[in-house]
Amino acid sequence: MVKLDEENNVYKKLVLKDNIIVGMTMVNCIERAGVLFNLMKKRINVKKFKQSLLSDDFSLAVLPLSLQRKMRVIQ
């Protein structure tokens, strides 16, 4: 998955295998890198929300509640 914003000189790339993030590149936009890295590190299946992974408003709040609990975002 690739998102290129030439106007703001931003490049984002996620490499998925079987709906699991296995690699990523973030250039000039690292605000969501921690969330994405955590999903990659924990080998979370992102199938249900993968279309929003590279969106500008992607955050932990976008994740399903069950996943937020698993990642200890909420109790």
FIKOLZA-1660 file (N, C-alpha, C; in steps of 0.1 Angstrom, whole numbers, plus 5000, padded with zeros to 4 digits):
% residues 75
   i   px   py   pz ch aa at
   1 5008 4988 5000  A  M  N
   1 5000 5000 5000  A  M CA
   1 5009 5012 5000  A  M  C
   2 5006 5022 4991  A  V  N
   2 5014 5034 4990  A  V CA
   2 5005 5046 4990  A  V  C
   3 5010 5057 4997  A  K  N
   3 5004 5070 4996  A  K CA
   3 5015 5080 4993  A  K  C
   4 5013 5088 4983  A  L  N
   4 5023 5098 4979  A  L CA
   4 5016 5111 4979  A  L  C
   5 5021 5121 4986  A  D  N
   5 5016 5135 4986  A  D CA
   5 5027 5143 4982  A  D  C
   6 5028 5146 4969  A  E  N
   6 5039 5153 4963  A  E CA
   6 5039 5168 4968  A  E  C
   7 5027 5173 4970  A  E  N
   7 5026 5187 4974  A  E CA
   7 5033 5190 4988  A  E  C
   8 5031 5180 4997  A  N  N
   8 5037 5181 5010  A  N CA
   8 5050 5173 5012  A  N  C
   9 5054 5167 5001  A  N  N
   9 5066 5158 5001  A  N CA
   9 5066 5147 5011  A  N  C
  10 5054 5140 5011  A  V  N
  10 5052 5129 5021  A  V CA
  10 5050 5116 5013  A  V  C
  11 5057 5106 5018  A  Y  N
  11 5056 5092 5012  A  Y CA
  11 5053 5082 5023  A  Y  C
  12 5043 5074 5022  A  K  N
  12 5040 5063 5031  A  K CA
  12 5039 5050 5024  A  K  C
  13 5045 5040 5029  A  K  N
  13 5043 5027 5023  A  K CA
  13 5042 5016 5033  A  K  C
  14 5032 5008 5032  A  L  N
  14 5031 4996 5041  A  L CA
  14 5032 4983 5032  A  L  C
  15 5039 4974 5037  A  V  N
  15 5040 4961 5030  A  V CA
  15 5032 4951 5039  A  V  C
  16 5022 4945 5033  A  L  N
  16 5014 4935 5040  A  L CA
  16 5016 4921 5034  A  L  C
  17 5015 4911 5043  A  K  N
  17 5015 4897 5039  A  K CA
  17 5004 4891 5047  A  K  C
  18 4994 4885 5040  A  D  N
  18 4983 4879 5046  A  D CA
  18 4976 4888 5056  A  D  C
  19 4975 4901 5052  A  N  N
  19 4968 4911 5060  A  N CA
  19 4975 4915 5073  A  N  C
  20 4988 4912 5073  A  I  N
  20 4997 4916 5085  A  I CA
  20 5008 4925 5080  A  I  C
  21 5010 4936 5087  A  I  N
  21 5021 4945 5082  A  I CA
  21 5034 4939 5085  A  I  C
  22 5042 4938 5075  A  V  N
  22 5055 4932 5076  A  V CA
  22 5067 4942 5073  A  V  C
  23 5063 4954 5069  A  G  N
  23 5073 4964 5066  A  G CA
  23 5066 4977 5064  A  G  C
  24 5074 4988 5066  A  M  N
  24 5068 5001 5064  A  M CA
  24 5079 5011 5061  A  M  C
  25 5076 5022 5054  A  T  N
  25 5084 5033 5051  A  T CA
  25 5076 5045 5053  A  T  C
  26 5081 5055 5061  A  M  N
  26 5074 5067 5063  A  M CA
  26 5084 5079 5061  A  M  C
  27 5081 5088 5052  A  V  N
  27 5090 5099 5049  A  V CA
  27 5083 5112 5051  A  V  C
  28 5088 5120 5060  A  N  N
  28 5082 5134 5063  A  N CA
  28 5068 5133 5069  A  N  C
  29 5065 5122 5075  A  C  N
  29 5052 5121 5082  A  C CA
  29 5052 5109 5091  A  C  C
  30 5057 5111 5103  A  I  N
  30 5059 5099 5112  A  I CA
  30 5049 5099 5123  A  I  C
  31 5039 5108 5123  A  E  N
  31 5029 5109 5134  A  E CA
  31 5023 5096 5137  A  E  C
  32 5019 5087 5128  A  R  N
  32 5012 5075 5130  A  R CA
  32 5022 5063 5130  A  R  C
  33 5034 5065 5129  A  A  N
  33 5044 5054 5127  A  A CA
  33 5044 5045 5140  A  A  C
  34 5042 5051 5151  A  G  N
  34 5042 5043 5164  A  G CA
  34 5030 5033 5164  A  G  C
  35 5019 5037 5160  A  V  N
  35 5007 5029 5160  A  V CA
  35 5009 5018 5150  A  V  C
  36 5014 5022 5138  A  L  N
  36 5016 5012 5127  A  L CA
  36 5027 5002 5131  A  L  C
  37 5037 5007 5137  A  F  N
  37 5048 4998 5142  A  F CA
  37 5043 4988 5152  A  F  C
  38 5034 4992 5161  A  N  N
  38 5029 4984 5171  A  N CA
  38 5020 4973 5165  A  N  C
  39 5012 4976 5155  A  L  N
  39 5004 4967 5148  A  L CA
  39 5013 4956 5141  A  L  C
  40 5024 4961 5135  A  M  N
  40 5034 4952 5129  A  M CA
  40 5041 4943 5139  A  M  C
  41 5045 4949 5150  A  K  N
  41 5052 4941 5160  A  K CA
  41 5044 4930 5166  A  K  C
  42 5031 4933 5168  A  K  N
  42 5022 4924 5175  A  K CA
  42 5015 4914 5164  A  K  C
  43 5019 4916 5152  A  R  N
  43 5014 4908 5141  A  R CA
  43 4998 4908 5140  A  R  C
  44 4992 4919 5141  A  I  N
  44 4978 4921 5141  A  I CA
  44 4972 4920 5127  A  I  C
  45 4962 4912 5125  A  N  N
  45 4955 4911 5112  A  N CA
  45 4948 4924 5110  A  N  C
  46 4951 4932 5100  A  V  N
  46 4945 4945 5097  A  V CA
  46 4934 4945 5086  A  V  C
  47 4930 4933 5083  A  K  N
  47 4920 4932 5072  A  K CA
  47 4908 4941 5073  A  K  C
  48 4902 4942 5085  A  K  N
  48 4890 4949 5088  A  K CA
  48 4892 4964 5086  A  K  C
  49 4904 4970 5088  A  F  N
  49 4906 4984 5087  A  F CA
  49 4918 4988 5078  A  F  C
  50 4922 4979 5070  A  K  N
  50 4935 4983 5062  A  K CA
  50 4933 4994 5053  A  K  C
  51 4921 4997 5048  A  Q  N
  51 4919 5009 5039  A  Q CA
  51 4921 5022 5046  A  Q  C
  52 4921 5022 5059  A  S  N
  52 4923 5035 5066  A  S CA
  52 4937 5036 5072  A  S  C
  53 4946 5026 5070  A  L  N
  53 4959 5026 5076  A  L CA
  53 4967 5038 5072  A  L  C
  54 4966 5042 5059  A  L  N
  54 4974 5054 5055  A  L CA
  54 4967 5067 5054  A  L  C
  55 4955 5067 5059  A  S  N
  55 4947 5079 5059  A  S CA
  55 4953 5089 5069  A  S  C
  56 4951 5102 5067  A  D  N
  56 4956 5112 5075  A  D CA
  56 4950 5112 5089  A  D  C
  57 4938 5107 5090  A  D  N
  57 4931 5107 5104  A  D CA
  57 4932 5093 5110  A  D  C
  58 4941 5084 5106  A  F  N
  58 4942 5071 5112  A  F CA
  58 4948 5073 5126  A  F  C
  59 4942 5066 5136  A  S  N
  59 4947 5066 5150  A  S CA
  59 4942 5054 5157  A  S  C
  60 4945 5052 5169  A  L  N
  60 4941 5041 5177  A  L CA
  60 4926 5041 5178  A  L  C
  61 4919 5052 5177  A  A  N
  61 4905 5053 5178  A  A CA
  61 4898 5046 5167  A  A  C
  62 4904 5045 5155  A  V  N
  62 4899 5038 5143  A  V CA
  62 4898 5023 5145  A  V  C
  63 4906 5018 5154  A  L  N
  63 4907 5003 5155  A  L CA
  63 4895 4998 5162  A  L  C
  64 4891 4986 5159  A  P  N
  64 4879 4980 5166  A  P CA
  64 4882 4979 5181  A  P  C
  65 4871 4980 5189  A  L  N
  65 4872 4981 5204  A  L CA
  65 4879 4968 5209  A  L  C
  66 4876 4957 5203  A  S  N
  66 4883 4944 5208  A  S CA
  66 4898 4946 5206  A  S  C
  67 4903 4952 5196  A  L  N
  67 4917 4953 5193  A  L CA
  67 4923 4964 5202  A  L  C
  68 4915 4975 5205  A  Q  N
  68 4920 4985 5214  A  Q CA
  68 4922 4979 5228  A  Q  C
  69 4913 4970 5232  A  R  N
  69 4915 4963 5245  A  R CA
  69 4927 4954 5245  A  R  C
  70 4929 4947 5234  A  K  N
  70 4940 4938 5233  A  K CA
  70 4953 4946 5233  A  K  C
  71 4953 4958 5227  A  M  N
  71 4965 4966 5227  A  M CA
  71 4966 4975 5240  A  M  C
  72 4957 4973 5249  A  R  N
  72 4956 4980 5262  A  R CA
  72 4955 4995 5260  A  R  C
  73 4947 4999 5250  A  V  N
  73 4944 5013 5248  A  V CA
  73 4933 5017 5257  A  V  C
  74 4923 5008 5258  A  I  N
  74 4912 5010 5267  A  I CA
  74 4910 4998 5276  A  I  C
  75 4903 4999 5287  A  Q  N
  75 4901 4988 5296  A  Q CA
  75 4889 4980 5293  A  Q  C
% end
